[in-house]
Amino acid sequence: MGASSSSSPPGSPATSRPACSPLQEGGAEPRASWQPHAKPGLDSKSGAQCWLPGKALQELAAKYPPVRLIQLDAVSLASVRAAVKEVESQLNGRGLNLLINNAAVNSYATLQSVQPEEMISVFTTNVVGPIQVAKEFLPLLKRAAEEAGKEELSCSKAAIINMSTKVGSIELCFNVLEIPMYPYRASKAALNMVTRCLAAELKDAGILCTAIHPGWVKTDMGTEKAPLTVECSVKGILSVLAGLSQATTGVFLDWEGKSLPW
Ligand SMILES: NC(=O)c1ccc[n+]([C@@H]2O[C@H](COP(=O)([O-])OP(=O)(O)OC[C@H]3O[C@@H](n4cnc5c(N)ncnc54)[C@H](OP(=O)(O)O)[C@@H]3O)[C@@H](O)[C@H]2O)c1
């Protein structure tokens, strides 16, 4: 697969590779079966159908008490608004510094097998979801930016991070026949445009916006075949986020801080 070749952009952190399994350059999410996007459960209080936090998140929150879990179905405006209210009440009048749009669904579909419903469903989660979440959380992000005053753009001031993927890069557009993911790739290319638009629009409000490719990672989406552990990818991403600034708002970086073409 074609590899991205550009060097780190100004302001990005040093890109020494964390000690972990080697990343196959150009590695992409492997084949995954088509899944319905809503994963309803039953809310224990109301009995209503809702999106329930996964087991791994629940374990994390039990282990680290500062972690608070708040339910959010990115495709439901009512759910996003309820989450904003909950976050606002937990912040006690302070602003929100960092919003990471991580939720997404994968989908394999060739030109022959792709269905309109699947395209729409993937776009709903991967594009409409992040815009909706960014839009609804904006007042809290603006509050954080105002609190920080004239400080330079950064993730500790106010930022939106959109989790993207290298296979959504229009310029790279590598291995279409080997990675036949029309819905997913197109949705992430659209998310990249959303990222650029948000970065341009929100810069003057003091809010940074950057797209990050996490690498090919061992998750449900990435599967066990992926070369990169979650820990390794997350370590790299945290180091990249810590180095983001005015110079890296509106750019597309990988988990090591290397610049990717849109
Ligand atoms: N893994 C990789 O190799 C790879 C490579 C490139 C980019 N990425 C990107 O990295 C991000 C994280 O991917 P991942 O590998 O962790 O994927 P994953 O294992 O499939 O997890 C995706 C998460 O998104 C959640 N989600 C899906 N639809 C949602 C909705 N409507 N509302 C709220 N949450 C929703 C899922 O919740 P449930 O657990 O409840 O289903 C799940 O926790 C994604 O944006 C993905 O596109 C991943």
The ligand as an SDF file (V2000), in Angstrom:
LIG
                    3D

 48 52  0  0  0  0  0  0  0  0999 V2000
   -8.8990    0.6540   14.5010 N   0  0  0  0  0  0  0  0  0  0  0  0
   -8.2660    1.1240   13.4440 C   0  0  0  0  0  0  0  0  0  0  0  0
   -7.3900    0.4650   12.8610 O   0  0  0  0  0  0  0  0  0  0  0  0
   -8.6030    2.5070   12.9230 C   0  0  0  0  0  0  0  0  0  0  0  0
   -7.8480    2.9760   11.8230 C   0  0  0  0  0  0  0  0  0  0  0  0
   -8.1060    4.2520   11.3480 C   0  0  0  0  0  0  0  0  0  0  0  0
   -9.0740    5.0410   11.9530 C   0  0  0  0  0  0  0  0  0  0  0  0
   -9.7920    4.5580   13.0050 N   0  0  0  0  0  0  0  0  0  0  0  0
  -10.7800    5.4580   13.6150 C   0  0  0  0  0  0  0  0  0  0  0  0
  -10.5540    5.5410   15.0210 O   0  0  0  0  0  0  0  0  0  0  0  0
  -11.8010    5.7350   15.7090 C   0  0  0  0  0  0  0  0  0  0  0  0
  -11.9680    4.6640   16.7530 C   0  0  0  0  0  0  0  0  0  0  0  0
  -12.0530    3.4160   16.0710 O   0  0  0  0  0  0  0  0  0  0  0  0
  -11.9890    2.0010   16.8090 P   0  0  0  0  0  0  0  0  0  0  0  0
  -10.9680    1.2090   16.1020 O   0  0  0  0  0  0  0  0  0  0  0  0
  -11.9070    2.1700   18.2860 O   0  0  0  0  0  0  0  0  0  0  0  0
  -13.4240    1.4590   16.3800 O   0  0  0  0  0  0  0  0  0  0  0  0
  -14.3730    0.4200   17.1500 P   0  0  0  0  0  0  0  0  0  0  0  0
  -13.5390   -0.5690   17.8490 O   0  0  0  0  0  0  0  0  0  0  0  0
  -15.3520   -0.0720   16.1270 O   0  0  0  0  0  0  0  0  0  0  0  0
  -15.1020    1.3880   18.1660 O   0  0  0  0  0  0  0  0  0  0  0  0
  -15.9500    2.3850   17.6570 C   0  0  0  0  0  0  0  0  0  0  0  0
  -16.6760    2.9970   18.8290 C   0  0  0  0  0  0  0  0  0  0  0  0
  -17.6420    3.9200   18.3110 O   0  0  0  0  0  0  0  0  0  0  0  0
  -18.8190    3.7230   19.0520 C   0  0  0  0  0  0  0  0  0  0  0  0
  -19.9770    4.1910   18.2690 N   0  0  0  0  0  0  0  0  0  0  0  0
  -20.3900    3.7820   17.0420 C   0  0  0  0  0  0  0  0  0  0  0  0
  -21.5080    4.4420   16.6760 N   0  0  0  0  0  0  0  0  0  0  0  0
  -21.8050    5.3010   17.6920 C   0  0  0  0  0  0  0  0  0  0  0  0
  -22.8240    6.2400   17.9390 C   0  0  0  0  0  0  0  0  0  0  0  0
  -23.8010    6.4680   17.0540 N   0  0  0  0  0  0  0  0  0  0  0  0
  -22.8000    6.9370   19.0980 N   0  0  0  0  0  0  0  0  0  0  0  0
  -21.8560    6.7270   20.0240 C   0  0  0  0  0  0  0  0  0  0  0  0
  -20.8580    5.8420   19.8620 N   0  0  0  0  0  0  0  0  0  0  0  0
  -20.8340    5.1240   18.7180 C   0  0  0  0  0  0  0  0  0  0  0  0
  -18.8600    2.2420   19.3340 C   0  0  0  0  0  0  0  0  0  0  0  0
  -19.6940    2.0050   20.4480 O   0  0  0  0  0  0  0  0  0  0  0  0
  -20.0590    0.4940   20.8950 P   0  0  0  0  0  0  0  0  0  0  0  0
  -18.8070   -0.1090   21.4710 O   0  0  0  0  0  0  0  0  0  0  0  0
  -21.0890    0.7110   21.9370 O   0  0  0  0  0  0  0  0  0  0  0  0
  -20.5180   -0.1910   19.6590 O   0  0  0  0  0  0  0  0  0  0  0  0
  -17.4070    1.9710   19.6630 C   0  0  0  0  0  0  0  0  0  0  0  0
  -17.1540    2.2290   21.0340 O   0  0  0  0  0  0  0  0  0  0  0  0
  -12.8740    5.7010   14.6230 C   0  0  0  0  0  0  0  0  0  0  0  0
  -13.2040    7.0230   14.2750 O   0  0  0  0  0  0  0  0  0  0  0  0
  -12.2120    4.9850   13.4560 C   0  0  0  0  0  0  0  0  0  0  0  0
  -12.7620    5.3410   12.2140 O   0  0  0  0  0  0  0  0  0  0  0  0
   -9.5770    3.3060   13.5110 C   0  0  0  0  0  0  0  0  0  0  0  0
  1  2  1  0
  2  3  2  0
  2  4  1  0
  4  5  1  0
  4 48  2  0
  5  6  2  0
  6  7  1  0
  7  8  2  0
  8  9  1  0
  8 48  1  0
  9 10  1  0
  9 46  1  0
 10 11  1  0
 11 12  1  0
 11 44  1  0
 12 13  1  0
 13 14  1  0
 14 15  2  0
 14 16  1  0
 14 17  1  0
 17 18  1  0
 18 19  2  0
 18 20  1  0
 18 21  1  0
 21 22  1  0
 22 23  1  0
 23 24  1  0
 23 42  1  0
 24 25  1  0
 25 26  1  0
 25 36  1  0
 26 27  1  0
 26 35  1  0
 27 28  2  0
 28 29  1  0
 29 30  1  0
 29 35  2  0
 30 31  1  0
 30 32  2  0
 32 33  1  0
 33 34  2  0
 34 35  1  0
 36 37  1  0
 36 42  1  0
 37 38  1  0
 38 39  2  0
 38 40  1  0
 38 41  1  0
 42 43  1  0
 44 45  1  0
 44 46  1  0
 46 47  1  0
M  CHG  2   8   1  16  -1
M  END
$$$$
